[in-house]
Amino acid sequence: MASVFERPVSRRRLLQLAGGVTAASTLAACGGSSSGSGGGQLKVIGAGSQEAGLRKALEEYKAKNADFDFNLSFSPADQLQTSLRAQLAAGNAPDLHAVYPGNGSAMSMVQLSKAKLLGDLSDQAWTQKIPTGFKGAYQQDGKTYIFSPGTSVLGAIYNKKAFASAGVEPPTTWSELLTVCETLKKKGIVPLALGAQTPWVTQLINYALVPGTVYAKQPDFDDKMAAGSASFAGSGWADAMNKYLELQKRGYFNANPNGTTYEQATSMVGTGKAAMAVQVSAVLQAYRAAAPKPDDLGMFPFPATDTVADNWIPGGIVVGISVSAKSKKADQARKFIEFCAQPDVVNAWAEAVACVPLYSEGEAKVDPVLKPFLPYLADNKAVPFMDQRWPNAEVQPTHFAVVQELLGGKTTVDGALKKMDEAYRKSA
């Protein structure tokens, strides 16, 4: 989801991948400029989910380049999509800033590059290492405009103690999932925490289910959508949304999901009040921060069907960084991106934000919690976050809204998918 996620690591240790926290953290260092493109600090605005990796990379680069100086701040998703986008268009944007891979949001690589707001990185050697399957996340019209350290996966983050107290194990099929949820509910534990008041959270359960209900049967679904020969309404998206509602009707969510925030849901799982939440791996740090011990939490692929082989996973390039096309310090910013693209820095950043590195020399260091997902990646049973292939910035907010309406009983699955199809067909 390209777009789908972010927040500060801490957010006072609340690292989030896609949206909701309002607290921003700022770090400024002293020193000079590392190029002849002008003095002063390099201004950097990141997404919250980048904090652990981006901050580390900037500090390491400064330690090796005494004349490098930067001012770093982090913004929640809503502000990135609105105020930062406006700054870019007005020509007063930061030199280096967060950008979502692929397409599908106002701050996505495709949308910004089409508007000629991003600097071209294509001449940097690391761009030749981008795997073919991920080029659409990094490139537009054959040119590379974004650096991202790797792939985030989406599944269920769960509290091991809550599972143990109910005597359940991570499920591998949809029916097993329902059984686990029922057992947890009878034990007085909220099976699934859902903070749907935070818009980007609304999409995640659908994103977890659709790889199994749609792509396992139609791997070329995105191509068919683009060609006009497929639609949301006539696909397995309907099955996914009905299953989303089934979880609600069975009482497996916390009370009033539309009145619950991402942070509240995070706390519920961390403390064991809730057993699990469907989330992206990039927010693991936030959940760990909310738990008595980081090892209290695990993660597993969220099953969508009763056929194990059809339970694919979503995996998307995490939010990255780009150079503003109008930056007066573009040379500095480009040199920093080249530094970030070194395999050891890629690995360190990826490990810090719990994602699988884009490439590595030797065996990559992967957070142990992600190991259940690696076979899916190896067997090509992973698909990009859905919004990364959507043609405009209208579909995602429409998806947010219709899920909230579904949870609030204000629309039907058919009505929701009709609105998404209408948004998809709008010109980019």
Residue pairs with C-beta under 8 A, 6 or more apart in sequence:
1 18
1 100
1 104
1 154
1 200
1 203
1 207
1 280
1 314
1 316
1 385
1 386
1 387
1 388
2 100
2 101
2 102
2 103
2 104
2 105
2 108
2 109
2 137
2 316
2 317
2 319
2 385
2 387
2 388
3 18
3 77
3 100
3 102
3 104
3 105
3 107
3 108
3 319
3 387
3 388
3 396
4 17
4 18
4 19
4 100
4 200
4 203
4 204
4 207
4 280
4 316
4 385
4 387
4 396
5 16
5 17
5 18
5 19
5 47
5 49
5 77
5 152
5 200
5 280
5 282
5 283
5 319
6 16
6 17
6 18
6 19
6 47
6 48
6 49
6 50
6 76
6 77
6 80
6 98
6 282
6 319
7 14
7 15
7 16
7 17
7 18
7 19
7 20
7 21
7 47
7 48
7 49
7 76
7 77
7 262
7 283
7 286
8 14
8 15
8 16
8 21
8 23
8 24
8 25
8 48
8 49
8 51
8 74
9 15
9 16
9 48
9 49
9 51
9 52
9 285
9 286
9 353
10 25
10 51
10 289
11 21
11 23
11 25
11 48
11 263
11 286
12 23
12 25
13 285
13 286
13 289
14 21
14 23
14 48
14 263
14 266
14 285
14 286
14 289
14 290
15 48
15 49
15 51
15 52
15 282
15 283
15 284
15 285
15 286
15 289
15 353
16 48
16 49
16 76
16 262
16 282
16 283
16 286
17 47
17 48
17 49
17 152
17 279
17 280
17 282
17 283
17 318
17 319
18 47
18 49
18 77
18 200
18 201
18 280
18 282
18 283
18 319
19 76
19 77
19 78
19 198
19 199
19 200
19 201
19 262
20 76
20 77
20 78
20 195
20 198
20 200
20 201
20 261
20 262
20 263
21 48
21 76
21 262
21 263
22 76
24 73
24 74
24 75
24 76
25 51
25 73
25 74
26 71
26 72
26 73
26 74
27 55
27 58
27 71
27 72
27 73
28 41
28 70
28 71
28 72
29 41
29 58
29 59
29 62
29 69
29 70
29 71
30 69
31 62
31 66
31 67
31 68
31 69
32 39
32 66
32 67
32 68
32 69
33 39
33 40
33 42
33 67
33 68
33 69
33 329
33 332
34 65
34 67
34 68
34 69
34 332
34 335
35 329
35 331
35 332
35 335
36 331
37 328
37 329
37 330
37 331
37 332
38 328
38 329
40 69
40 329
41 69
41 70
41 71
42 68
42 69
42 70
42 71
42 95
42 96
42 329
42 332
42 333
42 336
43 70
43 71
43 94
43 95
43 96
44 54
44 58
44 70
44 71
44 72
44 73
44 94
44 95
44 96
44 97
44 321
45 72
45 73
45 74
45 75
45 80
45 84
45 94
45 96
45 97
45 98
46 54
46 72
46 73
46 74
46 75
46 97
46 98
46 321
47 74
47 75
47 77
47 80
47 98
47 319
48 74
48 75
48 76
48 77
49 282
49 283
49 318
49 319
49 353
50 74
50 98
50 318
50 319
50 321
50 353
51 74
52 285
52 352
52 353
53 149
53 348
53 349
53 350
53 352
53 353
54 72
54 321
54 349
55 72
56 348
56 349
56 352
57 336
57 339
57 340
57 345
57 348
57 349
58 70
58 72
58 336
60 339
60 345
61 68
61 336
61 339
61 340
62 68
62 69
62 70
64 339
68 332
68 336
75 83
75 84
75 98
77 200
78 199
80 98
80 107
81 105
81 106
81 107
82 106
84 93
84 94
84 97
84 98
84 107
85 106
85 107
87 93
87 94
88 97
88 112
88 115
88 117
88 324
89 115
89 117
91 326
93 117
93 324
93 326
93 327
94 324
94 327
95 323
95 324
95 327
95 328
95 329
95 330
95 332
95 333
96 321
96 322
96 323
96 324
96 327
96 333
96 336
96 337
97 321
97 322
97 324
98 107
98 319
98 320
98 321
99 107
99 108
99 109
99 112
99 118
99 145
99 146
99 319
99 320
99 321
99 322
100 107
100 108
100 109
100 319
100 320
101 108
101 109
101 137
101 138
101 146
101 148
101 316
101 317
101 318
101 319
101 320
101 388
102 108
102 109
102 110
102 136
102 137
102 316
102 317
102 384
102 387
102 388
102 389
103 109
103 110
103 111
103 387
103 388
103 389
103 390
103 391
103 392
103 393
103 428
104 387
104 388
104 389
104 390
104 392
104 393
104 395
104 396
105 111
105 387
105 393
105 396
106 393
108 393
109 118
109 137
109 138
109 140
109 145
109 146
109 320
109 322
110 140
111 392
111 393
111 428
112 118
112 145
112 322
113 140
113 141
113 143
113 145
114 140
114 428
116 325
117 324
117 325
117 326
118 145
118 146
118 322
118 323
118 324
118 325
119 145
119 322
119 323
119 324
119 325
119 327
119 330
119 333
119 334
120 143
120 144
120 145
121 127
121 143
121 144
121 145
121 146
121 147
121 322
121 323
121 334
121 337
122 139
122 142
122 143
122 144
124 144
124 334
124 337
124 338
124 341
125 338
125 341
126 147
126 338
126 341
126 342
127 138
127 144
129 358
129 359
130 138
130 139
130 144
130 358
131 358
131 359
134 151
134 317
134 358
136 384
136 388
136 389
137 146
137 148
137 316
137 317
137 384
137 388
138 144
138 145
138 146
138 147
138 148
138 317
138 320
139 145
145 322
146 320
146 321
146 322
147 320
147 321
147 322
147 337
147 340
147 341
148 317
148 318
148 319
148 320
148 321
148 358
149 318
149 320
149 340
149 346
149 349
149 350
149 353
149 355
149 357
149 358
150 317
150 318
150 346
150 349
150 350
150 355
150 356
150 357
150 358
151 315
151 316
151 317
151 318
151 355
151 356
151 358
151 377
151 382
152 280
152 281
152 282
152 315
152 316
152 317
152 318
152 353
152 354
152 355
152 356
153 280
153 281
153 313
153 314
153 315
153 355
153 356
153 370
153 373
153 376
153 377
153 382
154 204
154 207
154 208
154 278
154 279
154 280
154 281
154 302
154 313
154 314
154 315
154 316
154 385
155 208
155 278
155 279
155 281
155 299
155 300
155 301
155 302
155 313
155 372
155 373
156 170
156 208
156 276
156 277
156 278
156 279
156 299
156 300
156 301
156 302
157 269
157 276
157 277
157 278
157 279
157 283
157 284
157 287
157 297
157 298
157 299
158 170
158 269
158 275
158 276
158 297
158 298
158 299
158 300
159 269
159 270
159 272
159 274
159 275
159 276
159 291
159 296
159 297
160 295
160 296
160 297
160 298
161 272
161 296
162 184
162 189
162 272
162 274
162 275
162 276
163 169
163 170
163 180
163 184
163 275
165 187
165 189
165 272
166 180
166 183
166 184
166 187
166 189
166 275
167 183
168 180
168 183
168 184
169 180
170 180
170 298
170 300
170 372
171 177
171 179
171 180
171 300
171 303
172 303
172 308
172 311
173 303
173 305
173 306
173 307
173 308
173 311
174 243
174 303
174 304
174 305
174 306
175 306
176 303
177 302
177 303
178 246
178 250
180 191
181 191
181 192
181 247
181 250
181 252
182 191
182 250
182 252
184 190
184 191
184 275
185 191
185 250
185 251
185 252
189 272
189 273
189 274
189 275
190 252
190 253
190 254
190 268
190 273
190 274
190 275
191 252
191 253
191 274
191 275
191 276
192 247
192 252
192 253
192 254
192 274
192 275
192 276
192 277
192 278
193 253
193 254
193 260
193 264
193 265
193 266
193 268
193 269
193 273
193 274
193 276
193 277
194 201
194 205
194 253
194 254
194 257
194 260
194 265
194 277
194 278
195 201
195 257
195 260
195 261
195 262
195 263
195 264
195 265
195 266
195 277
196 202
196 257
196 258
196 260
196 403
196 404
196 407
197 257
197 258
197 259
197 260
197 261
197 262
198 261
198 262
198 263
199 397
199 400
199 401
199 404
200 262
200 400
201 262
201 265
202 399
202 400
202 403
202 404
202 407
203 386
203 387
203 396
203 399
203 400
203 403
204 278
204 279
204 280
205 244
205 247
205 278
205 302
206 237
206 240
206 241
206 244
206 386
206 399
206 403
207 314
207 385
207 386
208 278
208 302
208 304
208 313
208 314
209 239
209 240
209 243
209 244
209 302
209 304
210 236
210 237
210 240
210 304
210 314
210 386
211 304
211 311
211 312
211 313
211 314
211 381
211 382
211 383
212 236
212 303
212 304
212 305
212 310
212 311
212 312
213 236
213 237
213 239
213 240
213 243
213 304
213 305
214 221
214 235
214 236
214 237
214 240
215 221
215 312
215 383
216 305
216 309
216 310
216 311
216 312
216 381
217 236
217 310
218 224
218 230
218 235
218 236
219 383
221 230
221 235
222 389
224 230
225 231
225 232
225 389
225 424
226 389
226 391
231 417
231 421
231 424
232 238
232 417
232 420
232 421
232 424
233 414
233 417
233 418
233 420
233 421
237 417
237 420
238 413
238 414
238 417
240 304
241 406
241 413
241 416
241 417
242 413
243 304
244 403
244 406
245 406
245 413
247 253
248 257
248 407
254 260
254 265
254 268
254 274
257 407
258 404
258 407
258 408
265 274
265 277
266 277
266 283
266 286
266 287
266 290
267 273
267 290
268 274
268 277
269 275
269 276
269 277
269 287
269 290
269 291
269 297
270 287
270 288
270 289
270 290
270 291
270 296
270 297
271 290
271 291
271 292
272 296
277 287
278 302
279 287
280 316
281 299
281 354
281 355
281 367
281 369
281 370
281 373
282 318
282 353
282 354
282 355
284 297
284 299
284 354
284 367
284 369
285 353
285 354
287 297
288 294
288 297
291 297
297 369
298 369
299 369
299 370
299 372
299 373
300 372
301 311
301 313
301 372
301 373
301 376
303 311
304 310
304 311
304 312
305 311
312 376
312 381
312 382
312 383
313 373
313 376
313 377
313 381
313 382
313 383
314 382
314 383
314 384
314 385
314 386
315 356
315 373
315 376
315 377
315 382
315 383
315 384
315 385
316 384
316 385
316 388
317 358
317 384
317 388
318 353
318 355
321 337
321 340
323 330
323 333
323 334
323 337
324 330
324 333
327 333
339 345
340 346
340 349
343 357
343 359
343 360
343 361
344 361
346 357
346 358
346 359
346 360
347 357
347 360
347 364
347 365
349 357
350 356
350 357
350 358
350 364
350 365
350 366
351 357
351 365
351 366
351 367
354 367
354 369
354 370
355 370
356 364
356 366
356 370
356 374
356 377
357 364
357 365
357 366
366 374
373 382
375 381
376 382
387 395
387 396
387 399
390 396
390 424
391 424
391 428
392 423
392 424
392 426
392 427
392 428
394 423
394 424
394 426
395 420
395 423
395 424
398 419
398 420
398 422
398 423
399 420
401 419
402 411
402 415
402 416
402 417
402 419
402 420
403 416
405 411
405 416
406 412
406 413
406 416
411 419
